[in-house]
Amino acid sequence: MTLTFSFCINFFLGLVALWPLLLGPVLIVITLGQVVSKKEGWSRFDGVYWSMITATTVGYGDFRPTTRLTKFLSLMIAFTGLIFTGILVAIAVYAASLALEANKVN
């Protein structure tokens, strides 16, 4: 099995095994995004869009929170996004180590 294919299989298996751990931060981000969108008068879709952009730390700036509460919630969304990214990186590193071990040349 090639290194890339082995990595992809192990990464997918890691995602499947840890989906409950991954689902938690996603739900937190979406829920907080809906709270912010309601307080700011945005549509539901805009709230999901904004929260995902904030969680991935892209931050286009087309939507901005204006109150103290919504600014604080945006910080919570960004922090939760960092946790989610850390979990994904940990899964990728583990998958890479398994793939490298399986394809080790003696």
MOHU-V521641 format. One record per residue. RES is the residue in three letters. SS is DSSP state (A for helix, B for strand, O for the rest). PHI is phi in radians with two decimals (999 if undefined). D_CENTER is the distance of its C-alpha to the mean C-alpha in Angstrom with 2 decimals. Layout:
RES,SS,PHI,D_CENTER ; RES,SS,PHI,D_CENTER
This chain:
MET,O,999,29.45 ; THR,O,-1.26,27.98 ; LEU,A,-1.08,25.45 ; THR,A,-1.12,22.86 ; PHE,A,-1.12,23.43 ; SER,A,-1.08,23.33 ; PHE,A,-1.07,19.97 ; CYS,A,-1.05,18.52 ; ILE,A,-1.10,20.14 ; ASN,A,-1.15,18.98 ; PHE,A,-1.15,15.31 ; PHE,A,-1.08,15.59 ; LEU,A,-1.12,17.49 ; GLY,A,-1.15,14.95 ; LEU,A,-1.11,12.26 ; VAL,A,-1.13,15.10 ; ALA,A,-1.19,16.21 ; LEU,O,-1.89,13.08 ; TRP,A,-1.01,11.83 ; PRO,A,-1.13,12.94 ; LEU,A,-1.21,10.98 ; LEU,A,-1.37,7.66 ; LEU,A,-1.19,9.12 ; GLY,A,-0.98,9.96 ; PRO,A,-1.07,7.03 ; VAL,A,-1.11,6.40 ; LEU,A,-1.15,10.15 ; ILE,A,-1.11,10.48 ; VAL,A,-1.08,8.70 ; ILE,A,-1.14,10.87 ; THR,A,-1.12,13.81 ; LEU,A,-1.12,13.92 ; GLY,A,-1.10,13.66 ; GLN,A,-1.21,16.60 ; VAL,A,-1.10,18.51 ; VAL,A,-1.11,18.26 ; SER,A,-1.11,19.28 ; LYS,A,-1.18,22.19 ; LYS,A,-1.16,23.36 ; GLU,A,-1.59,23.19 ; GLY,O,1.43,24.79 ; TRP,O,-1.57,22.14 ; SER,O,-1.30,21.75 ; ARG,A,-1.06,19.18 ; PHE,A,-1.07,17.72 ; ASP,A,-1.06,17.67 ; GLY,A,-1.13,15.83 ; VAL,A,-1.16,12.95 ; TYR,A,-1.00,13.12 ; TRP,A,-1.09,13.38 ; SER,A,-1.16,10.62 ; MET,A,-1.21,8.01 ; ILE,A,-1.13,10.05 ; THR,A,-1.21,10.18 ; ALA,A,-1.13,6.61 ; THR,O,-1.52,6.45 ; THR,O,1.04,9.91 ; VAL,O,-1.34,11.86 ; GLY,O,1.04,14.03 ; TYR,O,-1.13,16.75 ; GLY,O,1.56,18.92 ; ASP,O,-1.28,20.26 ; PHE,O,-2.14,19.39 ; ARG,O,-2.37,20.01 ; PRO,O,-1.23,20.43 ; THR,O,-2.04,24.07 ; THR,O,-1.71,24.75 ; ARG,A,-1.07,24.17 ; LEU,A,-1.08,22.29 ; THR,A,-1.22,19.82 ; LYS,A,-1.18,19.41 ; PHE,A,-1.11,18.75 ; LEU,A,-1.12,16.17 ; SER,A,-1.15,14.40 ; LEU,A,-1.14,14.41 ; MET,A,-1.13,12.95 ; ILE,A,-1.13,10.05 ; ALA,A,-1.10,9.59 ; PHE,A,-1.11,10.16 ; THR,A,-1.11,7.74 ; GLY,A,-1.10,4.91 ; LEU,A,-1.14,7.06 ; ILE,A,-1.10,7.40 ; PHE,A,-1.04,4.14 ; THR,A,-1.10,5.01 ; GLY,A,-1.08,8.39 ; ILE,A,-1.12,8.34 ; LEU,A,-1.08,7.62 ; VAL,A,-1.13,10.29 ; ALA,A,-1.10,12.48 ; ILE,A,-1.11,12.59 ; ALA,A,-1.14,13.48 ; VAL,A,-1.13,16.07 ; TYR,A,-1.11,17.56 ; ALA,A,-1.09,17.86 ; ALA,A,-1.15,19.48 ; SER,A,-1.16,21.85 ; LEU,A,-1.14,22.90 ; ALA,A,-1.14,23.48 ; LEU,A,-1.15,25.49 ; GLU,A,-1.14,27.49 ; ALA,A,-1.23,28.31 ; ASN,O,-1.86,29.45 ; LYS,O,-1.15,31.38 ; VAL,O,-1.65,34.73 ; ASN,O,-1.56,37.65
